[in-house]
């Protein structure tokens, strides 16, 4: 469960061993062992090295693991309600000036598009658009992190600070339901998902 949540949190972004320690709540030695096992099984791959620190990304196999759900089956009626609620949350979040992205589209895919009366979860891919570009975007991301740190939050590394607004946006979109699985829209192409339905679009 923790590993799946970590992969969901990373999405398409690169991450470090320190970040994995933070996500899993384990020691650096244990995280190193887990990292090596994930690499040998094809769930992650080395991406690049910066200032002597290695960065990794999840593979297609890792993205598939992130998509897996441990939630109890839900009824079609419950799934419909969850879809309505997340579309409503997207609209509300787009009105909030503190975030550096707009939620541009929400695509539902997977078992929800079938006819089964019960579903394992609701898979939703999220498209985001930046409210500004270039240096302005970076500065806006870091200002968001600064405000979070002023409220007592701590980030394990610079990348976590830089992506904190997007990470929070995903968490708020998902809400408290364990039956919603959120994904970056880029995962649809990586996993060759062709059948989707737009449930929200901005503006």
Secondary structure, DSSP 4 states (H G I P E B T S, - for coil): -HHHHHHHHHTTS-B-HHHHHHHHT--HHHHHHHHHHHHHTTSEEEEEEETTEEEEEE-HHHHHHHH---SPPEEHHHHHHHHHHHHHHHHHHHT-TT-SEEEEEEEEEGGGGS--SEES-EEEEEEEEESS-HHHHHHHHHHHHHHHHHTT---SSHHHHHTHHHHHHHHHHHTT-TTEEEEETHHHHHTT---EEEEEE--
